[in-house]
Amino acid sequence: MELLGRIARAETMLVITGLWLAVGVFLLDGRIRTTGLLSNKATGEFDPGRLQMLLATLFMAGLMFARLDEMRQHHVVSLGASPLLYLLGGSHGIYLVRKVLQSPLARLSLRRGGPEGNDSAVKGE
């Protein structure tokens, strides 16, 4: 039975390594486009919120990858200490709030003077 586990682990590592290699090759030859990855879609300028979210996600993924052996030994998927989870959730929350506030609906609401709409052209007067 131990042999079966070793074979399954080896196959899993082979598949994961193949996926990493494919992504790497596709990034290098341009099949995966990264232009605009860190830029604001509306303005085209650099967006620090996108960089912050990307770095927080990569950091948490790295922590999980570093703890794979420990998780396997305890048979529990652990995402790290609670403060780190709060940091990741806060990072993504800040990004999402910014996206909502920058959405066309939010800008339209702000231009009208709030949710009740003080603009007479909008009211049809």
C-alpha positions in Angstrom: 0.0 0.0 0.0 2.9 2.3 0.7 4.1 1.8 -2.9 0.8 2.9 -4.2 1.0 6.1 -2.2 4.5 6.8 -3.5 3.4 6.2 -7.1 0.4 8.6 -6.6 2.7 11.3 -5.1 5.2 10.9 -8.0 2.4 11.2 -10.6 1.0 14.2 -8.8 4.3 15.9 -8.7 4.9 15.1 -12.4 1.5 16.6 -13.4 2.1 19.7 -11.3 5.6 20.1 -12.7 4.3 19.8 -16.2 1.7 22.5 -15.5 4.3 24.8 -14.1 6.5 24.3 -17.1 3.6 24.8 -19.5 2.6 28.1 -17.8 6.3 29.2 -17.8 6.7 28.5 -21.5 3.4 30.1 -22.4 4.4 33.2 -20.4 7.7 33.4 -22.2 6.4 33.0 -25.7 3.4 35.3 -25.3 0.5 32.9 -25.4 -0.4 34.0 -21.9 -0.6 37.8 -22.2 0.4 39.8 -19.1 0.1 43.3 -20.6 -2.2 45.3 -18.4 -2.0 42.9 -15.5 -1.1 45.7 -13.1 -2.9 48.5 -14.8 -6.3 50.1 -14.3 -8.6 48.9 -17.0 -10.4 52.2 -17.3 -7.3 54.5 -17.4 -4.5 52.2 -18.4 -2.3 53.6 -15.7 -0.5 51.5 -13.0 -2.8 50.4 -10.3 -1.1 49.9 -6.9 -4.2 48.0 -5.7 -3.7 45.3 -8.3 0.0 44.9 -7.3 -0.9 44.7 -3.6 -3.6 42.0 -4.3 -1.2 40.0 -6.5 1.6 40.1 -4.0 -0.7 39.1 -1.1 -2.1 36.2 -3.2 1.4 35.0 -4.1 2.6 35.3 -0.5 -0.3 33.2 0.8 0.3 30.6 -2.1 3.9 30.5 -1.1 3.1 29.9 2.5 0.7 27.1 1.6 3.3 25.5 -0.7 5.9 25.7 2.1 3.5 23.9 4.5 2.4 21.1 2.1 4.5 18.5 3.9 3.1 19.5 7.3 -0.4 19.5 6.0 0.1 16.0 4.6 1.4 14.7 7.9 -1.6 16.0 9.9 -4.2 15.4 7.1 -5.5 18.9 7.5 -5.5 21.7 5.0 -4.2 24.7 6.9 -4.0 28.2 5.4 -1.7 29.5 8.0 -2.1 31.7 11.1 -5.3 33.7 11.5 -3.6 37.1 11.2 -2.3 36.1 7.8 -5.8 35.1 6.7 -7.1 38.4 7.9 -4.3 40.1 6.0 -5.2 38.3 2.8 -9.0 38.9 3.3 -8.4 42.6 4.0 -6.2 43.0 1.0 -8.8 41.5 -1.3 -11.6 43.4 0.5 -9.8 46.7 0.0 -9.4 45.9 -3.7 -13.0 44.9 -4.1 -14.3 48.1 -2.3 -12.1 50.2 -4.7 -13.5 48.4 -7.7 -17.1 48.9 -6.5 -16.4 52.6 -5.9 -14.8 53.0 -9.3 -17.7 51.1 -11.1 -19.8 53.1 -13.6 -22.9 52.7 -11.4 -21.1 54.2 -8.4 -19.8 57.1 -10.5 -23.3 57.7 -11.9 -24.8 57.7 -8.4 -22.1 60.2 -7.2 -22.7 62.5 -10.1 -26.4 62.6 -9.4 -25.8 63.6 -5.9 -26.3 60.3 -4.1 -28.8 57.5 -4.2 -31.8 59.8 -4.1 -30.7 61.7 -7.2 -30.8 65.5 -6.9 -30.3 66.1 -10.6 -33.5 67.6 -12.2 -32.7 66.1 -15.6 -32.6 62.6 -14.1 -36.0 63.2 -12.4 -37.6 64.2 -15.6 -38.5 67.7 -14.5 
